[in-house]
Amino acid sequence: MSEQKVYLLLGLCVLFWSGNFILGRFVSGDIQAVELAFFRWFFVIILTIPLLFKIDIKKVITIYKKNFIFLTFLAIVGITLFNTVLYIALHTTTATNALLINSIIPILILLFSFLILKSKITKVQTTGIVISTFGVIFLVLKGDLTNIFHLKFTHGDLWVIVSSLLWATYSTFIKLKPKDLNHVELFILVVYIGFIFLLPWYLSQGYSLDKEIMILKDNWYFFIYVSVFASLLSFYFWHIGIDTIGAERTGQFTHLMPLFGAILAFIFLGEVPYLYHLIGALFIALGIYLSLFIKK
């Protein structure tokens, strides 16, 4: 697959995740974080059942046994913990704070790739990340850097930091996946294993059946979206990106989330874009362009 197609897929990936971010915050008052994560992956499993007939299950099981610790680690970090922790954060922090903190993910991936994968970091990549990070901060602070002094931080912000560390860890280690596993097999494996570890966490909450049925009835649109777009497609696209252009370059696309968030807010919430949106978008675009296309 050409890099141009990979860039398009990664753009769609973070667009879908931006929608998950907005919807997750929207329903956080009615649904607990563990419930959100459980039903999200429950429906993903249902949707992926047909794929089980198209993959070599015996091969996947054999590979899993040989790489039990590593693949279980990936599943727990990327499936069991990451989204659950993020949903916990969205219960107690503002979208502005979460978006600002979320911008550290590309930097974390770059650092982890350097320390773990021994990846080389060029000056151009570093410059690009700094510029796009500034664009994210400029966008989140609405063009006035003094607004940083008016931000109120909560314990939810610490959960966002934890979720960012989890995703950076997953995105870095996924590069070390067994070569015999393709993207579909890897995705199905980590989802199923991750869900197994999520299940006892969910059951320990003691939710009533009537309450869960009501949640599904009232929020069906959310679970369809996060299962199909924010999970099934996005994770697959993200895996392709890491495998094709590397974890550090793939992570740079995370900086598009605040921009996409502003666009989605305009379309669905009627929030009017301002000049700082354009300026922030230009910095983000410039940083991504430098990191992806400029070699020297």
C-alpha positions in Angstrom: 0.0 0.0 0.0 1.3 3.4 -0.9 2.2 6.0 1.8 -0.4 8.4 0.4 -3.2 5.8 1.0 -1.8 5.2 4.5 -2.0 8.9 5.2 -5.6 8.9 4.2 -6.4 5.9 6.4 -4.7 7.5 9.3 -6.6 10.8 8.7 -9.9 8.8 8.8 -8.7 7.0 11.9 -8.1 10.1 14.0 -11.3 11.6 12.6 -13.3 8.6 13.9 -11.5 8.8 17.2 -12.3 12.5 17.5 -16.0 11.6 17.1 -15.5 9.0 19.9 -14.0 11.7 22.1 -17.0 14.0 21.6 -19.6 11.3 22.0 -17.8 9.8 25.0 -17.9 13.1 26.8 -21.6 13.6 25.7 -22.8 10.3 27.3 -20.4 10.2 30.2 -23.1 11.5 32.5 -25.4 8.5 31.9 -23.0 5.6 31.4 -20.1 4.5 33.6 -16.6 4.2 32.0 -16.4 0.4 32.4 -19.9 0.0 30.8 -18.8 2.2 27.9 -15.7 0.1 27.3 -17.4 -3.2 27.8 -20.2 -2.7 25.3 -17.9 -1.1 22.8 -15.7 -4.2 22.6 -18.7 -6.5 23.0 -20.2 -5.3 19.8 -16.8 -5.3 18.1 -16.5 -9.0 18.9 -20.0 -9.7 17.5 -19.0 -7.8 14.3 -15.8 -9.8 13.9 -17.3 -13.2 14.3 -17.6 -13.6 10.5 -13.9 -12.9 10.2 -13.1 -16.0 12.3 -14.1 -18.1 9.4 -11.6 -16.3 7.1 -8.5 -16.6 9.3 -6.3 -19.6 10.3 -7.4 -19.9 13.9 -5.0 -22.7 14.7 -2.1 -20.6 13.4 -3.2 -17.7 15.5 -3.5 -19.8 18.7 -0.1 -21.3 18.1 1.5 -17.9 17.7 -0.3 -16.7 20.8 1.1 -19.6 22.8 4.6 -18.8 21.6 4.2 -15.1 22.4 1.8 -15.3 25.3 3.3 -12.6 27.6 3.9 -10.1 24.8 0.5 -10.4 23.1 -1.4 -10.5 26.4 0.4 -7.4 27.4 -0.7 -5.7 24.1 -4.3 -6.7 24.7 -4.4 -5.5 28.2 -2.8 -2.1 27.4 -4.6 -1.4 24.2 -8.0 -2.9 24.7 -8.7 -3.6 28.4 -7.1 -0.4 29.9 -6.7 2.4 27.3 -10.2 3.2 26.4 -11.6 2.4 29.9 -9.1 4.8 31.4 -9.9 7.4 28.8 -13.7 7.1 29.6 -12.9 7.4 33.3 -11.0 10.7 32.5 -13.9 12.1 30.4 -16.2 11.8 33.5 -14.1 14.2 35.5 -12.2 16.5 33.2 -13.0 19.1 30.5 -12.7 18.4 26.8 -10.2 21.3 26.6 -7.9 19.9 29.2 -8.1 16.4 27.8 -7.3 17.6 24.2 -4.3 19.6 25.5 -2.9 16.7 27.5 -3.6 14.3 24.6 -1.2 16.2 22.4 1.7 14.6 24.3 1.1 11.3 22.6 3.3 11.9 19.5 6.1 13.0 21.7 5.7 9.9 23.9 5.7 7.6 20.9 8.8 9.3 19.5 10.5 8.9 22.9 9.4 5.3 23.4 10.4 4.4 19.8 13.9 5.9 20.4 14.3 4.0 23.8 12.7 0.7 22.9 12.9 0.3 19.1 16.2 2.3 18.8 14.5 4.4 16.1 16.5 7.3 14.7 14.9 10.7 15.3 15.8 13.4 12.8 16.0 17.1 13.5 13.2 17.7 11.0 10.9 15.2 12.8 11.6 16.9 16.1 11.0 20.3 14.6 7.7 19.1 13.0 6.4 17.7 16.3 7.3 20.8 18.2 5.5 23.0 15.6 2.4 20.8 15.5 2.3 20.6 19.3 2.3 24.4 19.4 -0.5 24.4 16.9 -2.5 22.1 19.2 -1.9 24.2 22.3 -2.7 27.4 20.3 -6.0 25.8 19.2 -7.0 24.5 22.6 -6.1 27.8 24.3 -8.2 29.7 21.7 -5.3 31.7 20.4 -4.6 33.4 23.7 -1.6 31.7 25.5 -2.6 33.5 28.7 -5.6 31.2 28.9 -3.3 28.5 30.2 -3.3 30.3 33.6 -7.1 30.0 33.7 -7.2 26.2 33.2 -8.5 24.2 36.1 -7.0 20.8 36.4 -8.7 17.8 38.1 -7.8 14.3 39.0 -9.4 13.4 35.6 -6.4 15.1 33.9 -4.2 12.5 35.6 -6.3 9.8 34.0 -5.8 11.4 30.6 -2.0 11.3 31.1 -2.3 7.6 32.1 -4.4 6.9 28.9 -1.8 8.8 26.8 1.0 6.7 28.3 -1.0 3.5 27.6 -1.7 4.4 24.0 1.9 5.5 23.3 3.1 2.2 24.8 0.7 0.2 22.7 1.6 2.1 19.5 5.3 1.5 20.1 5.2 -2.2 21.0 2.8 -3.1 18.3 5.7 -2.7 15.9 7.3 -5.8 17.5 4.3 -8.0 16.7 5.0 -11.5 15.4 5.6 -11.3 11.6 3.3 -14.2 10.9 0.3 -12.3 12.2 -1.4 -10.0 9.7 -3.4 -6.9 10.7 -6.7 -8.7 10.8 -5.4 -11.6 12.9 -3.6 -9.3 15.3 -6.7 -7.0 15.8 -9.0 -10.0 16.5 -6.5 -11.5 18.9 -5.9 -8.4 21.0 -9.6 -7.6 21.0 -10.7 -11.0 22.2 -7.9 -11.3 24.8 -8.4 -7.8 26.0 -12.1 -8.3 26.3 -11.5 -11.5 28.5 -9.6 -9.3 31.0 -12.2 -6.5 30.8 -15.1 -8.9 31.5 -14.4 -9.6 35.3 -13.9 -5.8 35.8 -17.3 -5.2 34.3 -19.0 -8.0 36.2 -17.5 -6.7 39.5 -19.5 -3.5 39.1 -22.8 -5.3 39.9 -24.9 -3.6 37.2 -28.5 -4.7 36.9 -29.8 -6.3 33.7 -32.7 -3.8 33.4 -30.3 -0.9 33.6 -28.0 -2.3 31.0 -30.9 -2.9 28.6 -32.0 0.7 29.1 -28.5 2.0 28.4 -28.3 0.1 25.1 -31.8 1.3 24.1 -31.0 4.9 24.8 -27.5 5.0 23.5 -27.5 2.6 20.5 -26.2 5.2 18.2 -23.1 5.7 20.3 -22.2 2.0 20.5 -22.7 1.5 16.8 -20.4 4.4 16.1 -17.6 3.4 18.5 -17.8 -0.2 17.6 -17.7 0.2 13.8 -15.8 3.4 13.2 -13.8 4.2 16.4 -12.8 0.6 17.0 -13.1 -1.8 14.1 -11.9 0.5 11.3 -9.7 2.9 13.4 -7.6 0.2 15.0 -7.1 -1.6 11.7 -6.0 1.7 10.0 -3.7 2.5 12.9 -2.0 -0.9 12.7 -1.5 -0.4 9.0 0.1 3.0 9.7 2.5 1.7 12.3 3.5 -1.2 10.1 4.0 0.9 7.0 5.5 4.3 8.1 6.5 3.5 11.7 5.1 4.3 15.1 6.7 7.8 15.4 5.3 9.1 12.1 1.9 7.5 12.7 1.7 9.1 16.1 2.0 12.5 14.6 -1.5 12.2 13.2 -2.8 12.4 16.8 -2.3 16.1 16.5 -5.2 16.3 14.1 -7.7 15.3 16.8 -8.2 18.8 18.3 -8.7 20.2 14.8 -11.1 17.5 13.8 -12.9 18.0 17.1 -13.4 21.7 16.3 -14.8 20.8 12.9 -17.2 18.2 14.3 -18.3 20.6 16.9 -19.1 23.1 14.2 -21.1 20.5 12.1 -23.0 18.8 14.9 -23.0 21.3 17.7 -23.2 24.5 15.7 -20.0 26.0 17.3 -18.7 28.7 15.0 -15.0 28.4 14.1 -12.8 31.4 14.7 -9.5 32.8 13.4 -7.5 30.8 16.0 -8.9 27.6 14.6 -7.3 28.5 11.2 -4.0 29.6 12.7 -3.8 26.5 14.9 -4.7 24.3 11.9 -1.9 25.8 9.8 0.7 25.1 12.5 -0.6 21.5 12.8 -0.5 21.0 9.1 3.0 22.5 8.8 4.3 20.2 11.6 2.8 17.1 10.1 4.2 18.1 6.6 7.7 18.5 8.0 7.6 15.2 9.9 6.1 13.1 7.0 7.5 14.6 3.8 10.7 16.5 4.5 13.8 14.2 4.8 16.4 16.8 5.6 
